[in-house]
Amino acid sequence: MSLNTNTWNRLRYTFYLPVYDLIADRAFRKYRQRSIKLLQAQPDDNILIVGAGTGLDLPYLRGYTRITANDITPGMITKLKARAEQLAIPVEAHVMDGQQLAYPDNSFDAVLLHLIIAVIPDPIACIREVEQVLKPGGAVMVFDKFLPDGQKPSLLRRLFNQVASTLFSDVNRSIGSIVSHTSLQMELNEPAAFGGTFRVVRLRKPF
């Protein structure tokens, strides 16, 4: 992780901000909803959204009373706060690097990682931070694009990833490989958008 990488992330997502909702909402809303349903959280659970963007998960979190959200891009957090106010959903929102979460250990009952693991520069650092702030027995829901575990990317996919990872997202990350650096246990891994290129995954922190 480097300052330059984080600066690039802020710049590119500030640039994408005017069209972000058009790209990240309609095609994925049913999978966000599915992921949150599979989280099986209680209304008073302390829920963290890492890389929350403009708050596109919030419409599916009505009724939850303890939501914390963060994103590295200030403009995203500004739009998230406005969305939360419009929906009358209480959210504590922070500009924060998902690779360095400034929350106490064991402080969240559940975590959402929607369209962030394939974007963040160091996904292993991110998932380790999530593990740290998650309570024992807590759940993590991941929704993102992944290379099937054990599959090596083709030459064409590797070439495409050189452009894709710079502009928007890495397409060659393996969720199994990333999670293997933690004690988190994979309970569910189901296909989602674009023929299973995107997956919905539930992880659990052991007691």
N, C-alpha and C positions, 0 to 999 in steps of 0.2 A: 504494500500500500504506500502511496506517495501523495504528497501535497498536490503535485501536478495532476494525478489521476482524479483526486477528489474535486479539484478545481474544474477539470474537464466535465465531470459529471454534473456539477452545479450549472455550468455554462450550457451544456447541451439540453438539460431538462428545463432550464429557464427559456431556452430558445423554443423547445417543443411545447411549452406551456399553453399557448393559444389553441393548439389542436390536440393536446394530450387526451382530453376527455372523449373526443370523437374516435380516437384510435383505441384507447384502452377500456372503453365502457361497453358499447353495444355488443361487440363480438365476444366479450368475456363475462358479461354480467351474470349469466346463469351459472357460470362456474364459480364466481365469487360467492353467489348465494348457496351453491352446493357445498362449497368448502366451509362456509360459516355454519351451515346446518350440521355438517360432519364434526365440527369442533365440539358440539354437544356441551356448550358452556351454559352456566347458570346466569340469570339476570344480574346478580350482584358479583359475579366473578370479575377479577381485575384483568382486563384484556389489553394487550399491547399489539399495536400495528406498526411493524417496522417497514420503512420505505413506503409510507402510506400515500404518497402522491397527493392528489387533490381530494382524497377522501371518498373514492368511489365505492369503498366497502361500507360506508356509513349507512346507506339506505337499508342494508340487511342487518344492521345492529340496533335497530329501534327496540327499546325496552331494556337495553343494557345500560347500566348506570355508572360503570367505572371503566371508561375507555381512555387509553393513552395512545397517542400516535406521534410518530416522528418521521422526518424526511430531511435529507441533506440540502434540499433546495428551498430557500426561503419563500419563493413565489408559490411553490406547491403548498406549503403550510398556510400561507395567507388564504388561498382558495379553499383549503380544507376547513379552516376556521369559519369561513363564510358559509360553507355547505353545512357544517354542524349547527350553526346558528339557525339557518333556514329550516333544517330538519328538527330543530329543538332537541338535539342530542348532546348531552354533556361530554365534552372531549377535552382532555389536557394535551395540548399539542406543543411539540418542540422541534426546533431545527437541530438535527443531531445526525452524526455519522453512525450508520447501522453496524459498522465494524468496531465501534467504541461506544457502547451503550452506557450512559451515565445514570444507571438505576441501581438500587441495592440488589444484592443477590437474593434469589428466591422470593421475588416480590410480585410475580404475575402468575395467575392461574392458567392463562392461555395466551398464545402468540399467533398472530397472522403474518405470514410471509407471502404476499401475493405479488407476483411479477417483480421480485427484488433479487432472489438468489441468482438468477441468470444475468443480472445487471450489475450488481455490486462488484467492485474490483476484487475483493477477497472473500468469496463465499464461505470459506472455512472459518475465517475470523468472525464473520457474521453469525454463523450457526453456533459457534462456541460462545459468543456473547449471549445469544438467545438461551442457550442451555444454562448459562450462569444466572440469568435473571428469572428463569422459570422455576416455579415451585416444584418439588418432587411430586410426581403424579400428574403434573400439568401436561397439556397437549399443545402441539404446534401444527398448524395447517399451512402447507406449502402449495401454492398454485403457480406453475411456471413451465417453461419449455426445457426439456432435458433429452440428452442422448440416452437411449436405453442402456441400462447398466450392463457392463461387459462388452459393449459394442464400441469398436473404434471408428472414428469419423472417416469417411471417404476423403480422397484428395480434394474432390469438388467441395465437399462440406468444409474442409479445412481452409480452402481458399476463400470461400464465401464468408467464413467466420472472421477472417482478417478485416473485412469491411464491416460486417454486422456488429462485431464487438466494439468497434470504434464508434459507430453511429448510434446503436441502440442496445444491443444485447449479445451476450455470448450464446451460441447455439450448440456448443459441444460439451456442456457440463453434465456430469452424472450425479444425480441426487444420492445414490448409494455411496459413491466415493466421498462426497461431501459429508454426509451424515456419519460415515465411518470414523471420523475424527472426534466424535463425541460419544457419550453414553446413551444418546437418544435412541429409542427403539422404533422401527418403522412398523406401524400397525396396518396401514392401508396405502396402496399405491394404485390409483385407477386412472385410465385414460380420460382425457378431457378434449380440449379443442384441437382442431386440425389433425384428425385421425390419430390422436394419441401423442402427437408431438408435445403437446402440453399435458401435464399430469396434475392430479390432485392427490396430495400425500399427507397422511397424518402420522405425526411422530409423538412419542410419549417419553417423558423423563421418568426414569425408574425411582421408586421410593428408596 
